[in-house]
Amino acid sequence: MLVKEILNSAAKPVFSFEFFPPKKDEEWETLFETIAALSPLHASYVSVTYGAGGSTRSRTHNLVTKIQKETGLTVVSHLTCICSDQEETGAILRNYQEHGINNVLALRGDKPAGTTSMADAIKDFPYAIDLVRFIKKEYPDFGIGVAGFPEGHPETPNRMKEIEYLKEKVDAGADYIVTQLFFDNHDYFDFVERCALGGITVPIIPGIMPITTRKGMIRMSELALGARVPAALLKKVLTAANDDEVASVGIEWATNQVQELIDHHIKGIHFYTLNMADATLKIFNNIHQ
């Protein structure tokens, strides 16, 4: 089933989870234990990421087809422009079609390690819109999602231009937008309003990832696409006695985010799980109490 059909037909917000392909063979069993633990939450779909420059490409394809075969879940595979050409991208999409997979998230991707510039890593797809156009023209039966940035795209400081570029991706064939993680819902609501002003009418799915360790929060802040941590949340994390307390703080904060988003009748919520079930399970338990 296409994600756009899931979103458009749902009477209440749908939930989806993101996983990444394990680097070690022994971690695959742990990942599927996570998927099994989350199965009672009845995800409407799940997504699988790429590494920088498509560095986990083969593992991504293996995981996508394995999830599809063994769980029956609707799967969205990330596809990136970096280090990709039309021939290999077409081969990937044909392989997905053969396995009953027909949803992708089209992304520009991160510059791979050892590459001096983004231009050095570009082949046939300079930007995500080029990938969207290719998929829409050559593989029109695929559903296509694209990324959105509630706090602004780091490479596009002009936020009016940012929305123009996003609108172009929607006009080229993107069915929905899933956002980078954020910790202040005001940023998401402002982003949605900016999109509406720019003529974007497709669903905009908020991405949520709770802080569970102090180190994890620092890592998020170091990432080029990392989210701004509000002072109130930062204070609670920095004054927590240990990571167990940090996790409680992060889960409570994310729970409040999710409940407010549900109260605003959003189409769905996408959880960045980091291949772990505990935090997501606790958030669901909190909102259904």
N, C-alpha and C positions, 0 to 999 in steps of 0.2 A: 504494500500500500504506500502511496506517496505521502510524505509528511504534510504537504499542503492539504491533502484530503483529510488527514487526521485532524489537523488544526481547524479546518473549516466545518467539519461535521460534529465536533465535540460540543456537548452541552455545558461542560464545565472545564476548568483548566486541566490540561494534560501535563504529564511529567515525563521528562526524559533524562537519561544519564550519559555521561561521557566517560570513556575508558581510553587507556593508551596501551599499545602492544608491549608486553614484557620483554626485557632485554635478555633475561636468563630463562632457560627452559623450565626450571623448577618453579618459576613465578607464574607460569600459565595456570597451574592447578589452583594457586591462591586467587588469581583473577576470577576463575570460574566459580570458586567458592563465594566470592563477592557478588558475582552476578546471581548466583542461586539465593544468596541472602537478601538481595534486593527484589527478587521476583515477586514476593507477596505485595509489593507496592504497585504492580501492574503498570510498568512503564509503557508508554505508547510507542516509544522508539528509543534506540541508543545510538551513540556516535562513537567513532574510533578515530584517534588522531594520527597524524604523521609527525615524525621528528623533523628537526631543521634540515631543509634541503631535501626532504624526502628520505632522510637517513634510515627510517624504519619502514620504508615502503613495503618490502616483502612481508614483514611481520604484520603490518597493517592489513594487507590483503588476506593473509592467513587467518588473522583474528576475525575480520569481517565475515569471511565465508564460514568460519567455524561457529560463530555466534548464530548466523543465519541458519545453518544446518542443525545445530544442536538445541537451540532454544526457540526457534520460530519467531523471534523478535524482529520487528522492522529495524534495519540497520542503516545508518548513514555513515558513509566513509568520507573522511577528509581527503581532498585532492588539493595539491599545491602547484603553483606556477613554477617555483624555483627548481631548476635542474630538470625540467620536464619539457618534452616536445610532443607534437601532435601524434606521432606514431605510437609512442609508448603509452601516452594517455588514452588513445583510442583502444589499444590492446587491453589496458586495465578496465575500461568501461565495458568492453565486449565480454571480458571474463566475468565481471559483475552481473551482466545480463544473463549469462549462462547459469549463474547461481541464484537467480531470482532477486538480485539486489538492484534497486533502481533509485536510490537516493544518495546524493553527494553534497558535501559542503565545500564550496569553491573558495579557496584562499590563496593569497599571494605567497605566504609562507615566510619563514625566517631564513636569513643568510646562513649557509652551512659553515661550520668551523673550517678555518684554513682558507676561506675565500676573502680576498681583499676588498671586494665591493659587490653590491647587489647586482650590478651590471654583468659581472663575471659569471654569475649563477643563472642568468636569464637565457632561455632558449626561445621557444615559440610564444610564450605567454608573459609579456612584460608585467601585466597587472591582472588582478582577479577578473576584471570585466572581460579580458581576452579569453580566459578559461570558460567563463559563463557563456560567451558567444559561441565558442567552439562546441561545448556540450549541447547547447540548445539547437545548433544547426545540424550537427552530426548524430546526436543521440537525443532526439526530442522527447522520448518517453521517460527520460530521467527527471526526477524532482531535484531542484537546486536550491540550496541555502547559501547565504553569505554572512559575513561577520559585520557586527556593528559595534561602535565604541561610545558608550554613554558619557565618558569623560573627555571624548575627543580623540581622533586618530593621532598618534604621536608624530606622524609624518605630514599631517595636514593641519597646521595651526589655525588656518582660516576655517571656522566651523561652517560657514555658509557653503564654501567649496566642498567641504567634507560631505555635506548632505547632497549636493549636486552630484558628486561622484557616486554616492550610494544609490541615488535615484537612477543613474545611468545603468547600474548593475541590475536593478529591479526591472527597468525597461528592457534590458537585454535578455531577461528570462528568469531572474531569481524569484523564487516563490515565497520566501520568508527570510527573516533576519534573526540571527541569534547573537546576543551581545557577549562581549568580554565580561568577566566578573567585575562586580562593583559592590561597594559596601554602604552606599547612601542611595536610597531609592529615589531621592529627589533628582539625582543625576539621570536615572533611567526615565523618570516621568518627563523631565526636560528634553531628553533625547527623543522620546516618542513624539512630543509636541513639535520639536524641530522637524522631524520626519514628516509629520502631517502637514506642516506649513510648506514643506518642499514637495508635496504631492505624492508621498509614499503611503500606500494603503495596505501593503502586505503585512501579515502578522510580525510583530517584533517580540521575540522570546527572550526574557531576561536570563542571564547566566549567573548562577549562584555557587559560591564556594566558601564554606566557613573556614575561618582561621582555627587550626587545631594545635599548633605549636608556635612558640615565639620565633623559632628559626624559620618556620614556614612563612610567617608574616614578613620577616626581613627579606626572604627570598622573593616573595611577591613584589615587594617594593623595589627590588633590584632589577626585576624584569623590565624590558623596554615597554611592555604592554601592561605592566602591573597596575593595580588599582590603588587609588588614593584611600588611605585608612583614616577615617574621621577621628578627630582628637578624642572624642568620648570613648571610642572603641580602643584606640591606641593606649589610652590611660588604663583601661581595664586589663589589657593584655600585659602591659609593662609592670603593673602592680600585682599581677597574679603570682601566687606562691610557687607554682610549678606548671608543667605542661598539661596536667590533668585539669587544673583550674583554667588554664588558657582555653582548652577544648570546650569546657562548660560555657565560658564567656562567648567563644566564637559560635557555638551552636545556638545559644540563646539569641545572639545578635541576628544570625541567619534566619532563625525561626520567626523573629519579628519582621524581617524583610519579606519572607515568603508569605506570611499572613497578610501583610499590608498589600502585597501584590495581588493575592487572591481576592482581597476585598475590593480591589480596583478592576476585577473581572478581566484579567489578562488571559490570553489564549493558552499559555503554557509556561512552564518553568523548566530550565535546563540546569541540571546539577553536575558540576565538575567534581567527580568523585575521587580522583587520584587513585583509582582502583581499590578503594576502601569503602566498606559499607556502613560502618558504625555511625559516623556523623549524619549521613543522610537518613538512616533509620531513625535516629533520635529526633531529627527535625520533623519527619513525618509523624512520629508519635506525639510530638508536642502540638502540632497543628490539628491533630485529630482527637485531642483530649476533650 
